[in-house]
Amino acid sequence: MSERDDQNGKSASMGAMRQQTILALINQGHVVSVGEFAKRFSVANETIRRDIRALEEAGKLRRVHGGAVPARIFDLTARRPLSERMDVDRAVKILAAKAAMEMLKDDMNIFMGVSSTMLLVAEEIARSDRRLSVTTNSIDIGLTIASSQRCTVNLLGGVIHYPSRALDGYEVLSNFEGRLFDLSLLGASGMSSVHGALAPSKQHQVIGAAAADRSHQVAFVVDHAKFNRRDAQVVRGLNEFDFLATDEAPPAELADALANAGVTVFLPSEKDGGAAHAASGVGHAHE
């Protein structure tokens, strides 16, 4: 191999490494800046622009002024106040909530995370005859379930975050100490065949992971609009949770990834408004 060939090989290898780094950061929710990356790799701005152009041509990102963002923009619904999210895709969220009820048995000790879908699960619990011990950092979920007077509700202390009507901060994490749960029910802003269950912020990720780490089993409750949707934080990889409750069967790629990870999918029964499905690893609620 000539010296020139060797140099060309090293240049191609460095280019591949830069592009992998750019994609990794974008998949975490960062906006890549041309100037910052040029300084980071000690190359010219035009070199980074060529990397970005190559990745855009491959369909892996989208160029914007001064840098690049994911090929598909994150859905911003999960960043809106809870009151605004309740009516977004409400009908399918209700179906996902009904599917989740199959996982809940009397005398279970469960944790419920904060999301509009979780609040709909709480409403289903309040209407049911389930007798549960529920721990949550959601004020509305706590009040909704407590209204049934059948369930014991433990509200984790913390700083009130009004838009989500939840308790956040260090105090919430410290109140997890010594607690164990049979099941954690969590919401997600995205469900990826590659990354698993996703969340919009580090705060969502930290609290979700803290609950999951203290649970015998972990379930996510999401509607089909979250399938293959991107977001900024990974809460749990596919091999790190047990169940998915949703309103309709996942698309083929995601369904295969869930099956390979051993995740059981729960769907609503036909009488609850769910469609008829016949698939391995899929259960129907209330049948």
N, C-alpha and C positions, 0 to 999 in steps of 0.2 A: 504494500500500500504506500502511495506517495505521501509526502508531507502535506500536500494540498488536500488529498482525499481525507487524511487524518483530521485536518482542521475543519473540513466540511462536515465530517461525522460528529465532531465535538460541537459544532455550531448547531446542527440539527438536534442533538441531544439536549443542549441548553434551551433551544426553542421549545421543545416538547415539555421540558420541566416548567418553563414559564407559563405555558398554556395550561398545564395541569393545575398550577397554583392559582391562576386567574379563575378557572372554573370552580375550584374548591371554595374559594372565597365567595364567588357569586352564589353558589348553592347554599351558603350559610346566610345569605341575605345582604351581603355587602355590595356596594356600587364600586366598581373598579375604576380608579383614576389613572389616566395615562401617565401623568407626571409622577405620581407616587410610585408606580411600578417601574418607571424608568430609573428612578433613584434607587429603588430596592435592588434591582438587578444590574445597576451600573451600565445601562445601555441607553441609546438615544430614544427619544419619544417616538420617532418613526418606527423603531423596532417593535415597540409595544403596540403601535397602531397596526402593524402588519400581523402581529399575533391575534389581535382582536378581529381584524378582517377575516383571517383564516378560520377562526372559531365561529364567526357569524355565518360565513359561507357553508360551514358544516352544520348550521342550525342549532348551535349550542349556546348562543348568547345573542344579544341585540345591542348594536352600537347606539350610544347617545352622545351628546356634545361633551367632550372631555373624557369619555370613558366608555363603560359597558355595563349592562344590567342583564338579568336573566332573559332568556328568549320569551318566556311567558311571565308577565307581571304578576306579582303576588296578589291574590284577592284581598282587598283591604277590609272586608266585612268584619273579620275577627278583631280589628282594631277600633271598631265603633263601640259606643256605649251599649250596655246590655239591653236597655230599653229599646234601642233601635234595631237590635239583632233579633228580637223575639219574633217579629213578623216576617223575617227573611227566610224563605223556604220552610215556613212553619208546618205545612201539611206533611212534608217528607220527614221533618224532624220528629213530629209526633209518631209517625210510623217507626222510626228508629227507636224512639223511647219505648214504644209498645214491645218491640222485639227484645229490648234489654230486660224487660220484666221476667222473662223466662229464667234468667240467671239468679234471681233473687228468691231466697227461701227464708222461711221464718227462722228467727234467732241468729241470723247472720250479722256480723259486725263489718260494716262497709264504710269506705271513704268515698265521698262524691266531690269531684272537682267543680270548677266554676266554668260554666258555658251556658248559652241559651238552651242547648239540647239537654244539658243536665237539669235545668230548671223544669223542662217538660217531663223528664224522668221523675223528678220530685212530685210533680202533679199526678203522674200515674201511680206512684207509690201511695200518695195521700188518698186516692180513690180506691185503692185495692184493700185487701184484708191482710197484707203483709205486716208482720211484726219484726221490726229490724232495729238495730243500733246503728245510727248514722252519724258519722263525723264529717264535717265540712267546714270550709272557710267562706262559704257563700251565705250571706245574710238571708237572701230570699229563699234559697233551698232549705235552710234551717227552719224558717218560719212556716214554709209550705208543708213540710213533712210533719212538723210539730203540731200543726192544726188537726191532724188525724187523731191525735191523742192515743195512738197505738204504738208509736215508735219513740225510742229514746234518741234525742238529738244532742250531739256534742258540737258546739261551735268553737272552732279554734280562734284564740285571741290574736289580735294584730292591729295594724293601722288600717282604717277604712279607706278603700279606694272607691270613690263614689261612682265613677262611670261603670265599673263592673259589679258594684254593690257587693264587694268582697273584702276580706281581710287579708292584707299583704304584709310583707316585711319580715324582719328577723324573728319577731315573736311567733309568727305562724310556724316557721321551721323549728323553733325551739319547742313548740307544743307537740311536735311529732315524736319527741323523745319518749321512749318507753311504750309507745302505742304499736299494736299489731292489728292487721285487718284480714278478714277472710277474703275480701275482694275490694279492689279499687275500681270505681267507675269514673272514667275520664273522658273529656271531650278533646277534640283535635280540630285544628284549622285545615289540615291536609292529611291525606293517607297515601303514602308513596310506595310503589313496589320496590324501590331501591332503598329509601331511607326509613320507612316506617311511619309512625305517628308524629305529626309535626305541630308546632305551636308558633305564635307570632312574636313571642318575646322570651327573654331569659327568665323573667319572673314566672311565666307559665311553665317553662321547662323545669325549673328548680323545684317548684311545688309539686308538679306532676311526678317527677322522678322520686322525690322524697316519699310521697304516698306509695308509689309502686314498689319502692325498695322495702316497704314495711308490710307488703301484702302477699298473702299466699297465692292469689291469682289476680291478674290485671285485665281489665276490659276497656275498650274504647267504644264510645257510642257516637256515630257520625252518620249524616245522610250522604247520599250518593254524589252530591255536588262537591264533596271534599275529595273524591277519588282522583288520584293523580294530580292533585293541586299542590303547588309548592308553598313553602313558608320558611321562616328564618331559623327555627330551632328544632332539633330532633328530641322529642320527649322519650321515645322508646323505639328501638329497632323492631322489625317484624318478629325476630326470635326472642324478644323480651316481653311479649304479652301473650295472653291466652285466648282472648275472645274479641270479636268485633260484632257489635249489634248495629244493623243498618236497615234502610228501607228497601233496598233492592240489591240483587246479586252484583258483586264487583265485576268490572270488565276482565277479560281473559288474563291479561298480563298480571294484574293485581291479584286476581283469584288464584293463579298458579303460585305466585310468591307467598301468599297467605297460607296456602295448603302446604307448600314446602317448609314453611316455618312452623307448621303445626297449630296454626290459629284456627279456631272454630268460629264460623260465621253464623250469627243468629239473624233471621229475617222475620218480619211480622207474618202472622197467619192470614189466610185469605179472609177470614171473618173480620179481622182488624183492618182490612183494606190492602193487604199485601198480595203480590202476584204469586202464582204457583211456580215453584222452582224445583228442579231435580238436579242436585249437584252434590258431589262428595264433600264431606266436611261442612255441610250447611244444615242448620237446624231452623225449624219454624217455631215461633213462640205460640204458646197456648193451643197446641194441636193434640 
